[in-house]
Amino acid sequence: MGMKDWDWSDKDADRSDWDRLWVGLRDGHFFGPESGVRKRGLVSINNGWLARGGLLRLYHDRIEFEPNPMERLLFARKRVVAFADIKRLERRPASPDDLPANGQAPRMRIHRHEEGHIDVLPAGRTLDEWLEAIRESMIWWTRRGYVAEEETAEG
């Protein structure tokens, strides 16, 4: 699959070809369509002092982070966070107009039930797009779960 085969959306129509190339790389267009993937893109995952770069994929029931090849050489692991494990999502700072505390870059904080939180820093200015996509998928996932429970109770 070459760059000419990438799906250039209308929101990038005003960008130059050179700039659109970087948007395509950021969003993972070079992989082509992947089964079950709703959204994907480059992110940095931060856990305390450790940061890993890679590709984040959003599925209908989970989020998967796959480290880039260099990070894998440094023993980074693939991470899977099921929606059932997520306690809540938080945008830091709370509003795009707020100044970040302590000079931190804007991020999405995923609070989990059992383990600590994970900070996700999407590439570019895609933080709000990621939050919206994940929240929408989580809403559909919880609704589907209730329907499945009702069907098994009846049957």
Phi, psi and omega in degrees: 000121180262173181300329181292338181275352181294147178274104178274113181284162181297333182292343179256009185296332183274355180277154174287162180301322180296317180291322179295330176300315181291325176295319178297320178292318180300319185270001175075028180297336183293343177282340186076185181293139177239137183296126176084354183274122179271325180205148175209156179179168180284136179216169169241130178257126180243128174233098182065241182270349185264129177239138179230136176260149179173201185248129177257132178239136178253123176250181181287342183228003185196170173240134178237135176246125177244117182294153178289166185303322179295319179293326178295325175297333178266022174069028173287144181249156172290139179240136176236126177240109178286150179300329179296335181274349184272124178278312177195160175252142181224137174264132179235119355292165187300328182234148177299338181275345181283152174276136180294143178284144175059022178071017180285147175289150177303140186208166173251127179254123179259111177270129180252157181295307189269318186256181178289190181270164175235132174263130179242123178246098179292152179288147179068207180255054185250010183302310182293326176296318178296314180301315180297315181295318181291316179298319178297316179295321179294322178297313179296323180294316180292321178296319180295324179297317179295320179296316180296322179293320179294321180294320180288329178291323180286322188276000000 
